[in-house]
Each structure stands twice: as C-alpha cells, then as structure tokens.
Amino acid sequence: MKLKVLTLLACLAGSMGSAWAAEGELSIGTEGAYPPWSMSDANGNVT
C-alpha cells in the first residue's frame, strides 16, 4: 500500500513540475487568406 501511495505522489510531483515549466506566452499566427478563421478584404486588410 505504501508503495502505491509513494508512486502516486511521485507521478503527481512530476506532472506538476512539467506544468509549471510550461508557463509563458503562447503566440498563434494565422494566414488571412484562409476563411472562416480569418479573411482579408479587397485591400488586403485582415478582418
């Protein structure tokens, strides 16, 4: 029983460490020529 608890705690600690390392800014870029997510008008402005 103690081995299962220790294994579970080790897995939780490992997953929390990787979650904290993933903090930061996520930037997503899209191409304006592919509707429906983004489109461009006749002047080339992304709408």
C-alpha positions as CSV (number, residue, x, y, z in Angstrom):
1,M,0.0,0.0,0.0
2,K,2.8,2.4,0.9
3,L,4.5,1.7,-2.5
4,K,1.3,2.7,-4.4
5,V,1.0,5.9,-2.4
6,L,4.6,6.8,-3.0
7,T,4.3,6.0,-6.7
8,L,1.2,8.2,-7.0
9,L,2.9,11.1,-5.2
10,A,6.0,10.8,-7.4
11,C,3.8,10.9,-10.5
12,L,1.9,13.9,-9.2
13,A,5.1,15.7,-8.4
14,G,6.5,15.0,-11.8
15,S,3.4,16.2,-13.6
16,M,3.2,19.4,-11.6
17,G,6.8,20.2,-12.4
18,S,6.2,20.0,-16.1
19,A,3.0,22.1,-15.8
20,W,5.0,24.9,-14.1
21,A,7.7,24.7,-16.7
22,A,5.0,25.3,-19.4
23,E,4.1,28.7,-18.2
24,G,4.7,31.6,-20.5
25,E,3.2,33.4,-23.5
26,L,1.7,31.4,-26.4
27,S,1.5,33.2,-29.7
28,I,-0.7,32.0,-32.5
29,G,-0.4,33.3,-36.1
30,T,-2.9,32.8,-38.9
31,E,-2.9,33.4,-42.6
32,G,-5.5,35.9,-43.7
33,A,-6.3,34.1,-46.9
34,Y,-8.0,31.0,-45.3
35,P,-11.6,31.6,-44.2
36,P,-13.6,31.1,-41.9
37,W,-11.0,31.6,-39.2
38,S,-9.6,34.8,-40.8
39,M,-10.2,36.6,-44.0
40,S,-8.9,39.6,-45.9
41,D,-10.8,42.3,-47.8
42,A,-10.2,43.7,-51.2
43,N,-7.4,46.0,-49.9
44,G,-5.6,43.1,-48.2
45,N,-6.5,44.0,-44.7
46,V,-7.1,41.1,-42.4
47,T,-10.7,41.2,-40.9
